[in-house]
């Protein structure tokens, strides 16, 4: 289990392009609250390194920046292996993806990723996403959210009702990050409905606050209340639940 003994976020950077590994690592290492503890160019190298750290005296990483398309072992398979192994099961995973990775994004969601970010995101956005995901939250890039919504609208996304298996049953050995709550939920207020709709568009608390002309802390409070009322555990689960139950209509 990941245990943060200091305020420093220990990050592993995994990408098959060495230049990107160097660039992401330099950005992360320049932050006073972050350090790079592992670099890898494929999923297998990442798993071996993370497993070694978790079982050694250096301590495990807190978060993995994971590419999806890689040789030897791809990001989806790597996420599944990390989530299946007790030593690395609690490791937070932030996927770095591109516009042509739509199917992989959905597969990564089912495999247990905690966030998705496009590789052309601003450095400040990447750093914010790392802090949010490492802190136990979820992160959905607006463009990635659009992909999820499109597939959900077609009934093909990870939130689509399964034909025979239990909604919480793993698919192909994956550890689901989304488990749609069942049963009635407490009615949302008009303001909570508005916040939820913007969450489903992939907006951050700060952006939602700007749209609704309220403080970011107020939005955070609303999101917490919505999670409690719906029985969801994070924003990723909330988006899927809201769309599959009709709380929010796909755009």
N, C-alpha and C positions, 0 to 999 in steps of 0.2 A: 504494500500500500504506500502511495506517495505521501511523504510527510515533509512539510516545509518547516525547516528549523530556523530559517532566516527569512527576511523579507525579499530575498532575491529569487527571481523566477529562473529556474534552470531549464534551458531550452535545447532541444535537439533539432538540428536542421537536416532535412532529408530531401534531396532533389538530385536527379541524374545529370543536371547541368552544373559543372563545377563553378562556373562564373556566378550562377545564381546562389549557390551555396555560400560562396565567399561574400556576395553582396548582402544576403540576408543575415549572415553571421556578423558581419561588420556593423550592420545597423543595430542588431540586438546587443552586441557586446558594448556598444557605445552608451547604452542606457544604464544608469546607476542601480536600477532595480532588476537587472537581467544579466544572465551570463550564458554563454554557449558551452554546453558540456559534451556535445557530440555532433559530429558532422558525418553524413553518410550519403552515398550516391545511388543506393538502391534499398529496397525494403529488407532484404536479407541482412545486409550489412548493418542496417539500423536496428533490427531485432537482436542481432548478436551483441551489438554494442550496448543497447539498452538493458538487455538481460544481464550482461556482465556487470554493469553499473549497479543494477538493482540488487544483485547478490553479493556485491563487494562492499568495501568500507567507504567508498566515495559517495554512496547514496545515489538513488535513481533521479532521473530527470523529472520535471514537473509537467512539461508540455512538449509535444512534437509538432513541428511544422512539417507536414507531410505532403509531398508531391503525389500525384496519382499515376501518371504514366511513367513507369520506370522499368528497366531491364532486370533480369534475375528474379525479382519479386516485386510486383506492383504495389501501389499504395493501399488498394482495397484489401488485398491478401495480408499485407503487413498489419493493417488495423485489426483485422480479424484475429490474427495470431497474438497481437499485443493484448487484446481484450480477453482472449481465452486463457492466457497464462496468468496465474495468481500473482506473480511477481510484478507484472506490468499492467494488470487489469484496470487499475485506477488512473493510469496515465491519461492526461488530457491530450486530445488530438485536434489540431487546427489544420484543415485541408487547404492547400493552395492549388487552385484550379484555373482553368481557362474556359473561354466560351464554348469550345468544342468538346468539353468534358461532361455534357449533360447527363448521359447515362451513368457515368462514373460518379457523379455527384449523388445521384439517387442511391447507387450501390453503397457509397461511403456512408450515407445516412443510415442505411440498414446495418452496416458493419459496426457502427458505434462512434462515428466522428462527432465531435462536439461543436464544430464550426466550419464555415466555408468562406474562403476569401479569394478573390481574383488576383492573379499575379501582378496585374497592372494597378493595383490599389496604391494609394498614396502611402508613403512611409509612416505617417502619423496614424493612418487607419490600421495598418498592420500592427503597429505597437499597441494601439488601443484594443484590437482584437485579441492579441496575446494576453494582455492583462485581464480582459473579461473572461476568456476561456480558462485561463490558469486559475482565476478566482472562483471557478465553479459555474460560470455562466455559459451561454451559447452565443454564437455569432453567425448571422446569415447575411452575406453580401446581397444587396438588393437584386442584382442580376441573377444570382443563384436562386434567390427566393422566387423570382419569376419562372425559372425552370421548374422548380418544385410545384408551383401552382399550376402550370400548364399540364404537367403529368397527372396531378391530382384531379384536375378538371376532366381529364380523359379516362380517369379510373385506373391509371397504370403506375401511380407513385407508391412509395412505401406506406402511405396511409390508406391505400385502397383495401377494401375488405377482402381477406383471403378466401379462397374457395373452400378449403377444408381444414386447414391448420388453425390452431388457436391464434388470436391476434397477437399474443405475446410470444409465440413460438419462434425461435431463431430460424432464419432462412439460410441454407447452405452454410451452417455453422456460425453465422453472424450473431453478434450480441446486439439486439435491437436497442437503439437509443430512443426510439419512439414507441410508446405503448399507449395507444389511444384509450383514455379513461372511458368507462361505460357508466350508464345510469344517469339520472338527472343531475343537473348542476344548478347552483344558485343563480338567479337572474342577475345580469349585469346592468349597471346604470347606463344612462345615455353617454356619459363621459367615458366610462369603461369600454363601451362599444366602440367609441371613436378611437381610443387608444389601441384596442385590439386590432381594428382594421389597419392601422398604420404599422403595428408590429408585423402583421401579415404581409406588408409591403417590404419588410426587411429594414425598416428605419431604426436607427438607434434611439435611445431615450432622449438624447439631446435634440435630435432632429424632430422627434415627435413633439417635444416641448415647444420647439420653434413653430411648428405647424399649428399647434393648439393654443399657443401663447400662454404657456404655463411653465413653471420651473422644471428642470430636469429631475429634481428630487421628487416632485409631485408625480411625474410620469412613472418614476421608479416605484413609488408607492402604489400607483394604480396597477402596474404590471404585477406586483406582488399579490395584490388583492385578486386580480384576475386568475393568477395561477392557483391560488387557494380555492376560488370558487369552482374552477373547472377540474381541479384535481391533477393538473399538469405539473411537471417538475422543472421545466425549462422552456425557453422561447421556441426552440426547435419543435418540441413536443406540442407546444401551444399552437403554433402555426398549422401543423398537420391536423390537430384536433379541431381547430376552429373551422378549417376548410372542409374536412370530411363530415362534420356534424351540421354544417350549414350555418354556423354562427357568423361566418364571414363568407361572402360569395366570391369565388375566384374572379380576378379582374381580367 
